[in-house]
Every structure is written in structure tokens, then in C-alpha cells.
Amino acid sequence: MLKIIIMTKQDTSSRIIWIETTIMKALKEGHQPNTGDKYQSLRIEAEILRCIYYGNDSSNCRRIYTK
């Protein structure tokens, strides 16, 4: 079953911050990022959310994983 969630701008920015904090914590603990690691899905989600939040034409919308 597909679940649709409507996020406000506040929800979106909070989720982006949570994802980036989670990844930064892992990096601080010595995690070496690579394609296919356990944080890959979070990096993709953050990329998509940044593009939604700032707009596709923004410099904050860096498409690395979802070209």
C-alpha cells in the first residue's frame, strides 16, 4: 500500500537537518561513505528534499544521485 505524506516547508527542512546530522555523526565516528552503504538512501532522500525545498534551479539542488 502506498502511503502519501504531505510535508510542510518546516517538515521538509527538519527532515533535511535530521538526515544531515545523522550522516555527519556517522562520519565523525569514522564511517567512510561509499555508494551502496547504509546511508545511501538517506543521501538520496536529502538530495530530493533539498530540490523540493529550494527549487530545481537553485544552487542548493545538487543532483548527484538522482540525475
N, C-alpha and C positions, 0 to 999 in steps of 0.2 A: 504494500500500500504506500502510495506517495504522500508524504506529509509536506504541506506548504506552510512556510513560516514567513510572516511579514515582519521585516525588521525596520525600525525607525533609524534615522541617522545616528542617534545616540547608541542604539543597539549595535549598529554596524561598527562604529568607532570603538566601542567597548570590546567587541569581539576581536577586532584587529589588534588592539592593545594586548588582550589576553593571549592571542596567538604569538605575537612577537615577544612578549615576556616569557612565555613558555619555551620558545626556541632559544632566546638569549640565555635563559637559565641552563638549558642543556649544553649550550656552547661553553658557558662558564665552567660547567662540570666536566669538560673535556670531550664532549661529543664532536665528532668530525662529520659535517654534513656531506651527504652524497645522494645521488639520485636513487630513489627506492628505499631510503631509510624510513624509520618510523615517523619522522616529521614531514615527510614529503607531502602528505595530504594536507597538513596544516599550512605549508608554504603555498600550495596551490589555492587553498581557501583564502588566505590573506591576500594573495595577488588578485583574485576575483573581487573580493570585498573592497580593496583599495580602488579598483577600476570603477566599481559601482559608486563608491563614496565620492571620489574626486572627479569622475568622468573619464571616458576613454582617451580624451585628448590631453589629459593632464600629465605633467612630468612625474607625478606620483603613481601613475598607472604604468608600471614597468612589467611588460609581458615577457616573462622568461619561460614559464612552464605552460602557458595557455595561448600560444601564438595561433 
